[in-house]
Amino acid sequence: MKINLPGLAQEKLPSGNYRYRVRVESNSSKKIRLNATPEDKNFMEHYHAARAGISLPPDPASPADVYVRGSVAWLTTKYIMHLETQVNAGIASELTLRQRRGLLRELKERYGEYSMMMPTHEVIKLRDSLSMTPGKADNMIKAIRAMYKWGCEYGITPNNPALGVSRFNQNKGGAKPWSVEDLKKYRTIHLPGTPAHLCLTLFMFTACRISDAYRLGRDNEITRNGILGLSWQPQKKGSALVEIPMLPPLIKATRAATVQGKTYLLTEHGKPFRSAEGLRNRFKKWCLAAGLDDRTSHGIRKAAGKLLAEEGCTQYEVMAVHGHAEAKTSETYTGSAERWRLARQAMQRLEAMEW
């Protein structure tokens, strides 16, 4: 990506990398080479100093400097540092950082010493080696594609080897929605009063994501016009604030637990789950115990949306419950003042549901 700054020249080296030189503002015949690249956080400080005729020394060593420059390990470390900066600035999601950090750590372990100029056939080979876990394979390709896109934008890499590499789960619709029969089968094994039953009830009557479910508790409860409800800001980047009434089944389930804690869902040791992954692993075991091998928590979110739609809820009512900020079929935004009313109307349609 060409950076337009007065006096800045970007020069491509035989190695494929770039160097940057700046013309001194008071002496147009003098140029100073920068000891920083655009992805470095202090790049603008080096640039302004050079314009004033001052050459700043290289910044202190970064974690990437322990690796061979231009290697896969060097590139992945630089990219994660960049992503961390974006998270701190509120531009990127902490969940995205967490996922990509884990995936690229594995990439670094397998290909770290190789040149970052990874050919496309090696990316395909990596994808195919993860075919037993297609979801992970797709996320790996997505992470690699994002990393090289960043590298191309900042002139670090000349191309993106992950472009055009297909996914395993194309057009499969993601998580499979739970059916009414699935819900009954689960509740036959996991009876009221158990953590497993509470977990399903929380998912069903809030339509929350697992990244929010493990954090929800009494601190999220609110009262509007005498009606008890839940309010939370979803972890997923770009999601709108969710405020929904608590229906009797959810109230009953959250009060039925023998051990009460800061969060509704607790580990077998009576402690809050430390992460969404911890809850995901536990929920998977509960599903396996009920004979629901291929069901996930996100499938319950889909089931809730489907049931709401089948009961005649409008698109905006479903948006209010799910925390979507924008309707897929229009550019109209739902006003925050309307969310509670719409969510209440939507949740009331489930009151007659046998649970």
C-alpha positions in Angstrom: 0.0 0.0 0.0 1.4 3.4 -1.1 1.6 5.8 1.9 1.1 9.4 0.9 3.1 11.6 3.2 5.1 14.7 2.1 8.7 13.9 1.4 8.2 10.1 2.0 9.7 7.7 -0.5 9.0 4.0 -0.5 11.7 1.9 -2.3 11.4 -1.8 -3.1 14.6 -3.8 -2.4 15.8 -6.8 -4.3 14.7 -9.0 -1.4 11.1 -7.9 -1.9 11.0 -5.9 1.3 10.7 -2.1 1.4 12.7 0.7 2.9 11.5 4.2 3.6 13.4 7.5 3.2 12.3 11.0 4.0 13.4 14.3 2.3 14.3 16.8 5.0 11.9 19.7 4.8 14.5 22.5 5.1 17.0 20.8 2.7 15.3 19.0 -0.2 18.6 17.5 -1.4 19.0 15.5 1.9 17.2 12.3 2.6 17.1 10.3 5.8 16.4 6.6 5.9 13.8 5.6 8.5 14.6 3.0 11.1 10.9 2.0 11.2 8.2 0.7 8.9 4.6 1.8 8.7 3.4 -1.1 10.8 5.6 0.0 13.7 3.7 2.0 16.3 6.4 4.8 16.4 6.6 5.2 12.6 5.1 8.7 12.6 7.5 9.8 15.2 10.4 8.6 13.0 8.9 10.3 10.0 8.4 13.7 11.6 11.9 13.6 13.1 13.3 12.9 9.7 11.4 15.8 8.1 13.1 18.0 10.7 16.5 16.5 9.8 16.8 14.1 12.7 17.5 10.4 12.3 16.1 8.4 15.2 17.7 5.1 16.1 15.8 1.8 15.8 13.2 1.2 18.4 14.0 -1.2 21.2 13.8 -4.9 20.2 10.3 -6.3 19.7 9.2 -9.9 20.2 9.5 -10.4 16.4 13.3 -9.6 16.5 14.1 -12.9 18.1 13.1 -14.6 14.8 14.8 -14.5 11.4 13.5 -11.5 9.5 11.2 -12.6 6.7 10.4 -15.9 8.2 6.9 -17.2 8.9 7.6 -16.9 12.7 8.7 -13.3 12.2 5.6 -12.4 10.2 3.1 -14.1 12.5 4.6 -12.3 15.5 4.5 -8.9 13.8 0.9 -9.5 12.8 -0.2 -10.5 16.3 1.5 -7.4 17.6 -0.4 -5.3 15.1 -3.7 -7.0 16.0 -3.0 -6.4 19.7 -2.6 -2.7 18.9 -5.9 -2.7 17.1 -7.7 -4.4 20.0 -6.3 -1.8 22.5 -7.6 1.0 20.1 -11.0 -0.6 20.0 -10.8 -1.4 16.3 -10.5 -5.2 16.5 -12.2 -7.8 18.7 -10.5 -9.4 21.7 -12.2 -12.7 20.6 -10.6 -12.4 17.1 -7.2 -11.8 18.7 -7.6 -14.8 21.0 -8.6 -17.1 18.1 -5.9 -16.0 15.7 -3.2 -16.0 18.3 -3.9 -19.7 18.9 -4.2 -20.6 15.2 -1.1 -18.7 14.1 0.9 -20.1 17.1 0.3 -23.5 15.5 1.3 -22.2 12.1 4.5 -20.8 13.6 5.3 -24.1 15.3 4.9 -26.0 12.0 6.4 -23.5 9.5 8.1 -20.9 11.7 11.6 -21.4 10.2 10.4 -21.2 6.6 10.4 -18.1 4.5 7.2 -16.0 4.8 6.8 -16.3 1.0 4.7 -19.4 1.5 3.4 -20.8 -1.8 -0.3 -21.4 -2.2 0.1 -25.2 -2.5 1.6 -25.2 1.1 -1.4 -23.4 2.4 -3.7 -26.0 0.7 -1.5 -28.7 2.2 -2.0 -27.2 5.7 -5.7 -26.9 5.2 -6.0 -30.6 4.1 -3.9 -31.7 7.1 -6.7 -30.3 9.3 -9.5 -32.0 7.4 -10.6 -34.0 10.5 -11.5 -30.6 12.1 -13.0 -28.7 9.1 -14.1 -25.7 11.3 -10.5 -25.2 12.5 -9.2 -25.7 9.0 -11.4 -22.9 7.7 -10.5 -20.6 10.6 -6.8 -21.3 9.9 -7.2 -20.3 6.3 -9.1 -17.2 7.3 -6.4 -16.2 9.8 -3.6 -16.7 7.2 -5.5 -14.8 4.6 -6.0 -11.9 7.0 -2.4 -11.9 8.0 -1.1 -11.7 4.5 -3.7 -9.1 3.5 -2.2 -7.0 6.3 1.3 -7.8 5.1 0.5 -6.7 1.5 -1.1 -3.4 2.7 2.1 -2.5 4.6 4.5 -3.6 1.9 5.8 -6.5 4.0 4.7 -9.3 1.6 4.2 -9.0 -2.2 1.2 -11.3 -2.4 -1.4 -13.3 -0.4 -1.0 -17.1 -0.8 -4.3 -17.8 0.9 -6.4 -15.9 -1.7 -8.6 -18.3 -3.6 -8.0 -21.2 -1.2 -11.5 -22.6 -0.6 -13.1 -23.6 2.7 -14.3 -27.0 3.7 -17.7 -25.8 5.0 -18.8 -23.7 2.0 -22.5 -23.1 1.9 -23.3 -25.6 4.7 -25.0 -22.9 6.8 -22.8 -23.2 9.9 -24.2 -24.7 13.1 -27.2 -26.9 12.8 -30.3 -25.4 14.5 -31.8 -27.5 17.3 -35.2 -29.0 16.7 -38.0 -29.2 19.3 -37.2 -32.9 19.6 -33.5 -32.1 20.3 -34.5 -29.8 23.1 -36.8 -32.4 24.7 -34.1 -35.1 24.4 -31.6 -32.9 26.2 -34.0 -32.0 29.0 -35.0 -35.7 29.5 -31.4 -36.4 30.5 -30.6 -33.0 32.2 -33.4 -32.3 34.6 -34.4 -28.9 36.2 -32.0 -27.8 38.9 -28.9 -29.1 37.2 -26.2 -26.8 35.7 -26.8 -28.5 32.3 -30.5 -27.6 32.3 -29.8 -24.1 33.4 -27.3 -23.7 30.6 -29.8 -24.8 27.9 -32.4 -22.5 29.4 -30.1 -19.6 29.4 -29.2 -20.1 25.7 -32.8 -20.7 24.7 -34.4 -17.8 26.5 -31.7 -15.2 25.8 -30.4 -16.3 22.4 -27.0 -15.2 23.6 -23.7 -16.4 22.2 -21.4 -18.6 24.3 -18.9 -15.7 24.5 -21.6 -13.9 26.6 -23.3 -16.8 28.3 -20.3 -17.6 30.6 -20.3 -14.0 31.9 -24.0 -13.4 32.5 -25.2 -13.2 36.1 -27.2 -11.2 38.7 -25.2 -8.1 37.8 -26.8 -8.1 34.4 -30.4 -8.0 35.8 -32.4 -4.9 35.3 -36.0 -3.8 36.0 -38.0 -1.9 33.5 -41.6 -0.8 34.5 -41.7 -3.5 37.1 -40.5 -6.2 34.7 -37.3 -8.1 35.4 -34.9 -8.3 32.5 -31.3 -8.9 31.4 -29.0 -6.3 29.9 -25.6 -7.0 28.4 -23.2 -5.7 25.7 -22.2 -8.7 23.5 -18.6 -9.4 23.2 -18.8 -9.8 19.4 -17.5 -6.7 17.7 -20.3 -4.5 16.2 -23.1 -6.0 18.2 -25.8 -3.8 19.7 -26.7 -3.7 23.4 -29.2 -6.4 24.3 -32.0 -5.8 26.8 -34.7 -8.5 27.1 -37.3 -9.5 29.7 -36.6 -12.6 31.7 -39.4 -15.1 31.2 -40.6 -17.4 34.1 -38.6 -20.5 32.9 -35.3 -18.5 32.9 -36.1 -16.9 36.3 -36.9 -20.3 37.8 -33.8 -21.9 36.4 -31.4 -19.2 37.6 -32.8 -19.4 41.1 -33.0 -23.3 41.2 -29.2 -23.8 41.5 -28.0 -25.0 44.9 -24.8 -23.0 44.6 -25.2 -19.4 43.5 -22.2 -17.3 42.3 -21.3 -14.1 40.5 -22.4 -15.7 37.2 -25.4 -18.0 36.5 -23.2 -20.8 35.1 -20.6 -22.3 37.4 -18.0 -25.0 37.0 -18.2 -28.3 38.9 -16.1 -26.5 41.5 -18.6 -23.7 42.0 -16.5 -21.1 40.2 -17.3 -18.9 37.2 -16.0 -20.3 33.9 -12.8 -18.5 33.0 -13.5 -18.4 29.3 -16.0 -19.3 26.6 -13.9 -22.3 25.6 -14.3 -23.7 29.1 -18.1 -23.5 28.9 -18.0 -24.8 25.3 -16.1 -27.9 26.4 -18.5 -28.5 29.3 -21.6 -28.0 27.1 -20.2 -30.5 24.6 -20.0 -33.1 27.3 -23.6 -32.4 28.3 -24.7 -32.8 24.6 -22.8 -36.0 24.3 -24.5 -37.4 27.4 -27.9 -36.6 25.8 -26.9 -38.3 22.5 -26.6 -35.0 20.6 -23.2 -35.4 19.2 -23.4 -32.8 16.5 -25.2 -30.0 18.4 -23.6 -26.8 19.6 -24.7 -23.8 21.6 -24.8 -21.6 18.5 -27.4 -24.0 17.1 -29.7 -23.1 20.0 -29.3 -19.4 19.0 -30.4 -20.3 15.5 -33.3 -22.4 16.9 -34.4 -19.4 19.0 -34.4 -17.1 16.0 -36.3 -19.7 13.9 -38.9 -20.2 16.6 -39.4 -16.4 17.0 -39.8 -16.1 13.2 -42.2 -19.0 13.1 -44.3 -17.3 15.8 -44.7 -14.2 13.7 -42.0 -12.0 15.1 -40.8 -9.2 12.8 -37.3 -8.9 11.6 -36.7 -6.1 14.0 -38.0 -8.0 17.0 -35.6 -10.8 16.2 -32.8 -8.2 15.8 -33.6 -6.8 19.3 -33.3 -10.2 20.9 -30.2 -11.3 19.0 -28.4 -8.0 19.4 -28.0 -7.4 15.6 -27.3 -3.8 14.8 -28.4 -3.9 11.2 -31.1 -5.8 9.2 -29.7 -8.0 6.5 -32.3 -7.0 4.0 -32.2 -3.2 4.6 -30.1 -0.4 5.8 -32.5 0.6 8.5 -31.2 0.6 12.1 -33.4 -0.2 15.1 -33.4 2.7 17.5 -32.1 1.9 21.0 -35.3 3.3 22.6 -37.3 0.7 20.7 -35.2 -2.3 21.5 -36.8 -3.1 24.9 -40.3 -2.9 23.5 -39.5 -5.0 20.5 -37.6 -7.6 22.6 -40.5 -7.8 25.1 -43.0 -8.4 22.3 -40.7 -11.1 20.9 -40.1 -12.9 24.1 -43.8 -12.9 25.1 -44.4 -15.1 22.1 -42.4 -17.8 23.8 -44.3 -17.6 27.1 -46.8 -20.3 26.1 -44.0 -22.7 25.0 -44.0 -25.9 27.1 -40.6 -26.1 28.9 
